C-alpha cells in the first residue's frame, strides 16, 4: 500500500429514549415516524431501534419503551 487510502469516516451517535407515555400511551407509528423525520432533517440516520424497559422516576421496575439510535458523519 502506498498510503493513498482515504481517511476513515467517523460517526457521532444519538440515542433517544421513548416511553409509551411520551408517545401518547401507545407506541404510535405516526409519532415514531415524526421523530425519525425530525432527526433526518438534522442529518441523523436511523441505526437501530431496541425495545427496552425504561426506568421510571418513581417506584421499582420500569415501563416499556424504545431506545432509538441515530448516527451521522462527523462534520
N, C-alpha and C positions, 0 to 999 in steps of 0.2 A: 504494500500500500504506500502511496506517495503523499498521503496527507490531504487528499482532495475531498475527503468525506466532510459533508456539511455538519454544522453543529446540530446536536440532537434537540428536537423540540421539547421545551419544558412546559408543564401544565400547572395550573393552580386549581384548587378544588373548593367547592362549597357544598355543605351538607345542610339541608333544610329538614327540620323535624316537624312532621304534621301529625297532630292528634285529631281524632274523629271530631271533637268539639270545634276545632278550627275549620273543619270542612262542613260545618252545619249539622253535625250529629251523625252523618253517614258519609262514607267515602264517596265523593261525587266525581264522576268522570269530568264533568264540566269544570268543577273547581280545580281539579288537578291539571286539566288542560290549560286553564288560565295561568296557573303557576308556571307551567312549562313554557308557555308562550311569553310570559313576562321575563323569565330568565333568558330565553333565547334572544329577546330584544337587546339584552345586555351582553350578548356574546357567549352565554353559557350553553353547553350542550349536555343533555341528559346522559349520565354514565350508568346509573343503577337506581333501582327502587327496591328497598328492603323493608319487609314487614317486620315490625318490632313491637315490643312492649315498652311504652314510653313511661318513665317515672312520673307519677303525679305529684302535685305540690303537697297534697295532704294525704296522710294515711299510708298504709302498706300497699304493695302491689303497684300496678300501673294500668294504663289504658292502651288499647290497640292503637297503633299509629304506623306511620311510614317514615323511613329515612330516605330522602330523595337526594341523590348525589349528582352534582354537576361538575363539569370540567371545562376549562377554556385555556387556550395557549397563553403563556406568559407574554406580555407585550414587550 
